[in-house]
Amino acid sequence: MIRKPLISLFTQFIRDTETGRRLKKNGERIRPDSIQNYKYVLLNLTRFSESTGFDLRIRDTSRLNKRELLVEKNYWKKFYRGFTDYLYKNGCHDNYVGANIKTIRVFFNYLKTEKHIHTGDFHKQFYVRKEEIEIQVLSPDQLKFLIHDKSFEEKLTDRQRKVKDIFVFGCTTGLRFSDLFLLTKHNFEHTDGKWYLKVKSKKTKAFTKVRLPEYAVRIFEQWSASNNKRATVFGQLSLFNFNKTLKEIGEAAGFTDPVDVSREKLGKAVKMASSANTPIRFCDKMSSHMMRRTAITTMLILGMPDHLVRKVSGHTQGGNSFNRYVHHAQAYMDTEIEKLHGKLETI
């Protein structure tokens, strides 16, 4: 009976991915972000085994009899319950737990196709939980404030002013954080008195060309003072510092209304609160993710046709993620129309 330690095999799985021995189905290398997520899963598996004493091993099932197969099936059922319970007890939510399980399923497929270890199909019974997290975006009025309010801008530090400009640029173009900080002068095209941004997404490989408004052009010109065309427009800034500064900007701008935030554990909503057990404010939820979400919803709210918004954002038609933006934009418009109707009723 062949038994192999799961941790060592998972380590090999990561190493083969890093070196390019394991590739995507289309022949491309796995992105570094995905590899980092694999390492987090490995860390969770290691800590789970150490804290619970659960023996993590892989058995070749090709020569097991009926009774032994039943034992193996029960082993993996016990693993799934134990590992997910461990993550939930440590404060994780459905999306994170589901992402861990999804990676483990990928690992089992690797064992079968790359290492030729017959582990059975027990991993296919691992349920991948998902949760729909409410989209937090700037309203058009909030975005307009950050773009045009010069008196507010003068109160910001140089660091805050730069982050504010980058954030506004992202809220206008819909670029991801990773794509924003790869922009060089080569991505900007001036034709017939109009400025365009040309980008190939690092994540999806989708190519987009978007016309820039005057305020976005001013941001580009201000932060691309270097004559080196290969230098990135916005320089370097860690995601942590970007998000931290963004929250400071939101607080200074008065974006402090409390927001209801809930996450799911085992499919049940759990209301979130700050570490000080005080209501979560809008500015507390401001992050790099808000740029792309704000850009897409703003385009929809202001009446841009869905198919053109998808062309800018890179979403495929009928995608669930894009439909979330459509629903959010519709809810916002419904609220504003109700306000208008209320004013008409009182006239």
N, C-alpha and C positions, 0 to 999 in steps of 0.2 A: 504494500500500500504506500503510494508516494505522497509524502507530506512536505510542503515547502512553506517557509515563513512568509506571510503576506507582506510584512513591512519591507523585507528585502526585495521582493518582486515589485512592489509599488515604487521603491527607490529606483529600480532598473527601468521601470515604466517612465519615470520622470527623466532619467538620464538619456534614454533613447529618444525622447521627445526633444530634449535640449540639443542633442548632437545632430538631429535631423534624420536619424534612422527611422523614426516614426513620423509620418507626414499626414496631412489631410488627404481626403480621397482625391482631390484635384491636384495633388502633388506639391502643394504649398506647405511651407513650414508652419508649425503651430506658433501662434503669437506669444510673445513673452508674458503678457498678462494672463493668458490661460495657463502657462507653465507655473506662474506664481500661485495661481489658484490650486493647482495640483499639489504644490508644496504645503499649502494651508490644510488641504485634506489629509495629507500624510501626517502633518503635525497633530491634527485632530484624532486620527486613528491611533497614533502612538500614545497620546495622552489618555484616550479612552481605554486602551489595553492596560496601561500602567495603573490607572485609577480603579478599574473594575476587576482586573485580573483575567479579563477575557482573552483566551488564547486565539490569536489571529493567525490562521493558517489556510493554505490552499491544498485541496486534495484532488488528484486526478480521478475522475469518476468513470473513466472508460471501462474499468474492469470491476466496478462495484456491483454486488448483487442487489436484489430488490430491497432487502432489509437495510443494507448499508446506504442505499440511495435515500431511503426514508430518513435515516439518521442525518445524512448530509443536508437534506431539505430542512429538517428541523433546526439544524445548526445555523443555517443562514437566516431562517426566520428569527431565531433568537438574537443573532447578530444585528439584524435590521432594527428590531425593537430596542435592543440595548444601546446601540449607537445613536439612534435618533433621540431616545430618552435622555441620553447623556448630553447631547447638544441642546435640547430644550431646557434641561435643568441648568445649563450654563448661560441661559438668556438668549439663545438663538431663536430666530423666527422662521416661518415656513420657507421663505425664499432661500435663506442661507442653508437650511437643512436640505432642501430640495437640490440645491446646487452641489452639495457634498455627495448626495446619493447619485446624482447624474454623473459626476466624475467617477465614482466607484463603478458604475455600470460601464462607462467607457474603458476603465481599467480591465474589467472582465472580458470585454471584447478584444482588447489588446492581448490578453493571455491566450485567447482562443486563436486569433488570426496571426499573431506575431511570434508567440512562444510555443504554440501548438500544445497548450495544456488544456485538457478537456475538463472544464469545471462544472459542466452541466448548464442548465438554463435557469438556475435558481435566482440569479441576479435580476432576471426579467420581472420577478415578482416584487422588486424593490419599488415602492411607489414614490414618485418624484412630486413632492408638494409644491404648489405655487400660490402666490397671493397677489392680488391686484392692489398696488400701493397708489393712493390718491396723488394725482399730479399737482405739484406746487409750482405755480408760475407767476410772473409779474403781470399785473393788469396793464393794459395800454397806457393808463394814466401814470402808473408807477414807472414804466419804462420811459415815458415822455419826460418825467421829472428828472431821471438820471441823465437823459440826453441833453436837456436844454437848461436846467437850472444852474446858472453860473455862480450865484451867491452860495449855493450849497457846495459846489465844486471847490470854491476858494477856501472853504473851511477844512477840506481834506488835506492829509499829509501827502507828500509826493508818492509814497508807496500806495496809499489808498486811491489816489487819483489815477495811477496807472492801472490798478486792478479794476477800478470802476470803468475805465475806457475799454479794457479787454472784455469785461463782462458785457458792456453795451454792444461791442462789436460781435460777440458771440450770440447775444440775444437778437441781433439783426440778421446774421448770416446762417445761424443754426448749426455752426460747427461744433464738434466735440472738443473738449479740452485738449486732447492729444493732438488734434489737427490744427488747432489755433496756434500752438507753440511750435509747429513745424513750418508755418508760413514764412516765405521769403519774398523779396521783391519780384521774383519770377512768377509768383502766383497772382500778381496784379497786372491788369492789362488796361491801357488807356487808348480808346478807339473813338474817333469822332466826338471828342469832348466828353465821353462817358467812361466811367471806371467800372471794371468788372473784376470779380474774384474768381479764379479758376482753381479748383481743388479736386484732388483724388483722395477719397477717404482712406485713412490708414486702416480702419476696421472693415469696411464693406467693399473697398476698392471702387466704389461708385464715383464717377466723374461729374462734377457740377460746375456751372458757370452762372454766377449771380451778379446782377448789376448792383452797385453800391450807392446808397444815398450820400448826400454831401457830408453829413456828420460822420459817417463811417470812413469816408475818404480823409477827412481831417484827422481822425484817429490814426489811420495808416500813415499819413504824412508826418504826424508828430512823433511816432515811435519808430519810424524807419529812417532816422537821420543818418545812419551809417551808410557809407558809400559802397560797402561790401554787399554785393547782390546775393551772396550765399548766406549772409548772416540772417538769423531769424528776426522777424519784425518785432516780436514782443520779448525777445531775450529768453531767459530761463527763470522759472519760478515753480517751486514745488506745489503739488496739488494741495497739500496740507496748509501751506501759508496762503495760498490763493483763497481757499474756503474760509480760513480764519479771518482774513482781511475783509472778505465779502460780507461776513456777518457783522463786522464792525461798521461797514458802510451802510448796511441795511438798518442797523440800530440808529445811526446818525441821521438817516433819511426819515426816520419815524415810521418805518415799516414794522411796527411792534404789536399789531393786533394779534390777540391769541388765536391759534388755529387748532382744530381738533385733528390729532394724529393718532392713528391706530394701526397696529400690526397684527398678524395672525399667527397663532400657535395651534397646530392640529386643526386648522380650519376655523378656529374661533377667534374673533376680534378681541384684541387687548389694547385698551386705551393707553397711550404713552404720555409720560410726563417728564419734565426736565430732572436733572440729577438733584436739584434743590426742591423737588416736588412742587414746583410752581408751573403754571400754564406755559406751554410752548408757544413762543411768539413766531410771527412770520419770518423775521430776520434770522431766527435760530435755524430755520430750515433752508436758508439760502446757501446754495453750493454751485459747483460747476455744472451739475446736471440741469440746473434751472435755465441755463442759457439756451440750450437746444429746445427744451420744452417750451420756453417762452416764445422763441422765434416761430415755432410751428403753430402754436395756438394763436399768436398775434396775427399771423397771415390768414388763418381761418376766420378769426373774429372780424377782421377787416374786409372779408369778402373774397379773398383769393380762392379760385377754384381748387377743389381737392387734388385734381391730377397735377396741377402745377406745383402745389405745395409738396406733393410726393416727389416730384422731380427735383426740387431743391433739397428735400430732406433725405432722399435716397430710399424711402420706404417703398415696399412693393404693394401693388393693389390688393386690397382685401386683408392686409396684415392687421392682426389684432392690436399691435402697439399703436399703429396710426389711428385706428378707430377710437382709441382712448382719447386722443387729442381732439378728434371730431366731437365726441360726446362732451368733453370739457368745454370746448368753444361754444357749443350749442347751449350748455347750461349757463355760461356767462352771458350770452346774448339774451337768453330768456329772462335772466335777472334784470338786465338793463332795460329790456322792453317793459317789464312789470313796473319798474321805477317810472318810466315814461308814462305808462297808463295811469299810474297813481297820481302823477302831477296833472294829467288831463282831467281826471275825475274831480280834482279840487278846484279847477278853474271855474 
